[in-house]
Amino acid sequence: MSRIVVIGAGMAGHATALGLKHRLGADHEVIVVSPGAQWINPDSLPHIATGLQSPEHETVALGSLYRHKGIIYHQGLARTVYPRGYRDDPRPQVEITFTGSPLARETARVPYDFLVVATGHDIDRVAGIPSEGTTIATCVIDRLDSAVAGESELRRLISELQDSPPGDKPRVIAVGRSARGMGGYYGALEYALAVDGVLRSEGLRSRVQLHFFDAGRPWLYLTSANPEMEEATREAVERLMERFGILLHRGKRLTSINGTRLRYVSAQGDDAPEEIACDLLAIEASRVLTPLAVKSPAGEDLSAELYDGWGRFRVDATREDRAGGESISGLPQTFRNPTFPKIFGIGSAIALDAKAVGETDSRQEVPEPSQTRDMAHLMSREVTAQIVSELTEEPRSDTPENLAEMENVLSLEWDYSLFSLRGFYAEIGLTKSKEPKQTLIVHQGLFAYWSVRIERFLERYRAKGHPLWWLLPS
Ligand SMILES: Cc1cc2nc3c(=O)[nH]c(=O)nc-3n(C[C@H](O)[C@H](O)[C@H](O)COP(=O)(O)OP(=O)(O)OC[C@H]3O[C@@H](n4cnc5c(N)ncnc54)[C@H](O)[C@@H]3O)c2cc1C
């Protein structure tokens, strides 16, 4: 019997654990290590934070589900990988600290035959902006606990308004980011639109100012530099905000909060800080990666074998250096670590290209963690198929799925479309001129609303491992 340890039960890890158990049955052991007791589709968070969706409906309890499926679940944080064994025990293993059981804070080492690293971006450093002195409650849209707390703050503010005379001073809600992060600001934008909807339905919209801080970047992250396109998307999103009466602080990022005083500066950092007083602040976190420690049996640092200089997990992204200094990147295909082929990496934690620190990028020095929700199932299916084929020694019957091919087929680049439960649908399209140019087209209506409802239903159906979940396409 072999043992596969999956670190992280988010979009990518959870799907992999379910897939492996489904394919391998009782012949092999699947262990999941993850600190949270629940699975959630991150897209629901802005709606939970505004009370439009209930956390009970949107989450899946991992403990009971894994018990039912025969997956072993260690609620805890992985700390250190020992890919060559620990001291005189030569078995590769991972050291974990339990977080949520009578074992909380205890440490254990779990040997593995295969390891799947699906840790996403850092959960603890997704903590919002620094606070000084007393601080108003902050809602970090990306975290379930904080989204739930933010919802009661919003309710409190609404009750306060209902109990105060109509001529009372307007309340201020600020939404934004403190720094650039993963591409786009979907969570923040969706939150602002959702707050707008909630206030309108309560008849209070005119009594609240909604401020939006865009941290100096357009909504879309384009995989190739295209200033015209960036400008077009920026304009389209700005028009959208104008339509909803959201006050945009273009090119501004949040720096700190002190009591009700919110401070912000230009994203370029070249001006003096400005301040506004606000009653509620909701932020979409800037996402950072924190690699796991990687050690030799004697405790020497082996991190460079598993992680690149930016803390991205190394998989098999390729590069081809061409004459003239140009280098062409190829997307990963097997998701195996080049040094330790029994260790796979999937999801936002991985390097989707083979760039190295020191190489300049035309747009940024530090690559952002990738948004991989839309690719999570594809990655997990691919890794599952490889592990199953190796363990059963049966050749694969399916053709390996490949991110690059998939992109071409769907003509989909990540973030190229956005469906909002608030009833709009944005996509990249072409202008109807003689020389068509790419632009962002925003449609409004029921199509977007129902697409989101159906997509959410399917994600939950899959995450609950209901009968036939595995037949759903990647
Ligand atoms: C509001 C919002 C909207 C978004 N919209 C999109 C979108 O439209 N498209 C898109 O592609 N992406 C989107 N994203 C980003 C999306 O959340 C990520 O791309 C996706 O979740 C990545 O999946 P993952 O499995 O790699 O990481 P996650 O889903 O973040 O899962 C990581 C898991 O690892 C666990 N973990 C972390 N560290 C450890 C450790 N040391 N030990 C054990 N477990 C650990 C975490 O607790 C978590 O369970 C959005 C995010 C938010 C918040």
PDBQT file of the ligand as one rigid body, heavy atoms in Angstrom, charges set to zero:
ROOT
HETATM    1  C1  LIG A 501     -13.061  36.756  -4.146  1.00  0.00    +0.000 C 
HETATM    2  C2  LIG A 501     -12.088  35.962  -4.957  1.00  0.00    +0.000 A 
HETATM    3  C3  LIG A 501     -12.288  35.797  -6.312  1.00  0.00    +0.000 A 
HETATM    4  C4  LIG A 501     -11.396  35.058  -7.081  1.00  0.00    +0.000 A 
HETATM    5  N1  LIG A 501     -11.631  34.922  -8.419  1.00  0.00    +0.000 NA
HETATM    6  C5  LIG A 501     -10.822  34.137  -9.145  1.00  0.00    +0.000 A 
HETATM    7  C6  LIG A 501     -11.110  33.914 -10.526  1.00  0.00    +0.000 A 
HETATM    8  O1  LIG A 501     -12.085  34.438 -11.075  1.00  0.00    +0.000 OA
HETATM    9  N2  LIG A 501     -10.287  33.092 -11.225  1.00  0.00    +0.000 N 
HETATM   10  C7  LIG A 501      -9.222  32.505 -10.634  1.00  0.00    +0.000 A 
HETATM   11  O2  LIG A 501      -8.514  31.749 -11.302  1.00  0.00    +0.000 OA
HETATM   12  N3  LIG A 501      -8.931  32.717  -9.345  1.00  0.00    +0.000 NA
HETATM   13  C8  LIG A 501      -9.702  33.515  -8.587  1.00  0.00    +0.000 A 
HETATM   14  N4  LIG A 501      -9.413  33.740  -7.284  1.00  0.00    +0.000 N 
HETATM   15  C9  LIG A 501      -8.199  33.166  -6.745  1.00  0.00    +0.000 C 
HETATM   16  C10 LIG A 501      -8.463  31.738  -6.346  1.00  0.00    +0.000 C 
HETATM   17  O3  LIG A 501      -8.908  31.770  -5.024  1.00  0.00    +0.000 OA
HETATM   18  C11 LIG A 501      -7.194  30.939  -6.431  1.00  0.00    +0.000 C 
HETATM   19  O4  LIG A 501      -6.710  31.011  -7.764  1.00  0.00    +0.000 OA
HETATM   20  C12 LIG A 501      -7.469  29.462  -6.097  1.00  0.00    +0.000 C 
HETATM   21  O5  LIG A 501      -8.129  29.364  -4.846  1.00  0.00    +0.000 OA
HETATM   22  C13 LIG A 501      -6.164  28.717  -6.048  1.00  0.00    +0.000 C 
HETATM   23  O6  LIG A 501      -6.394  27.387  -5.618  1.00  0.00    +0.000 OA
HETATM   24  P1  LIG A 501      -5.330  26.645  -4.733  1.00  0.00    +0.000 P 
HETATM   25  O7  LIG A 501      -5.873  25.292  -4.450  1.00  0.00    +0.000 OA
HETATM   26  O8  LIG A 501      -4.000  26.752  -5.341  1.00  0.00    +0.000 OA
HETATM   27  O9  LIG A 501      -5.228  27.505  -3.416  1.00  0.00    +0.000 OA
HETATM   28  P2  LIG A 501      -6.321  27.744  -2.311  1.00  0.00    +0.000 P 
HETATM   29  O10 LIG A 501      -7.688  27.540  -2.850  1.00  0.00    +0.000 OA
HETATM   30  O11 LIG A 501      -5.968  29.028  -1.681  1.00  0.00    +0.000 OA
HETATM   31  O12 LIG A 501      -6.046  26.554  -1.291  1.00  0.00    +0.000 OA
HETATM   32  C14 LIG A 501      -4.855  26.444  -0.572  1.00  0.00    +0.000 C 
HETATM   33  C15 LIG A 501      -5.112  25.524   0.603  1.00  0.00    +0.000 C 
HETATM   34  O13 LIG A 501      -3.876  25.215   1.224  1.00  0.00    +0.000 OA
HETATM   35  C16 LIG A 501      -4.005  25.377   2.606  1.00  0.00    +0.000 C 
HETATM   36  N5  LIG A 501      -2.672  25.642   3.124  1.00  0.00    +0.000 N 
HETATM   37  C17 LIG A 501      -1.909  26.750   2.955  1.00  0.00    +0.000 A 
HETATM   38  N6  LIG A 501      -0.728  26.606   3.572  1.00  0.00    +0.000 NA
HETATM   39  C18 LIG A 501      -0.738  25.370   4.130  1.00  0.00    +0.000 A 
HETATM   40  C19 LIG A 501       0.192  24.634   4.890  1.00  0.00    +0.000 A 
HETATM   41  N7  LIG A 501       1.386  25.126   5.228  1.00  0.00    +0.000 N 
HETATM   42  N8  LIG A 501      -0.157  23.391   5.305  1.00  0.00    +0.000 NA
HETATM   43  C20 LIG A 501      -1.366  22.864   4.994  1.00  0.00    +0.000 A 
HETATM   44  N9  LIG A 501      -2.285  23.518   4.258  1.00  0.00    +0.000 NA
HETATM   45  C21 LIG A 501      -1.970  24.751   3.840  1.00  0.00    +0.000 A 
HETATM   46  C22 LIG A 501      -4.985  26.516   2.758  1.00  0.00    +0.000 C 
HETATM   47  O14 LIG A 501      -5.568  26.499   4.027  1.00  0.00    +0.000 OA
HETATM   48  C23 LIG A 501      -5.985  26.172   1.667  1.00  0.00    +0.000 C 
HETATM   49  O15 LIG A 501      -6.908  25.210   2.107  1.00  0.00    +0.000 OA
HETATM   50  C24 LIG A 501     -10.279  34.480  -6.480  1.00  0.00    +0.000 A 
HETATM   51  C25 LIG A 501     -10.066  34.628  -5.103  1.00  0.00    +0.000 A 
HETATM   52  C26 LIG A 501     -10.974  35.356  -4.347  1.00  0.00    +0.000 A 
HETATM   53  C27 LIG A 501     -10.736  35.493  -2.857  1.00  0.00    +0.000 C 
ENDROOT
TORSDOF 0
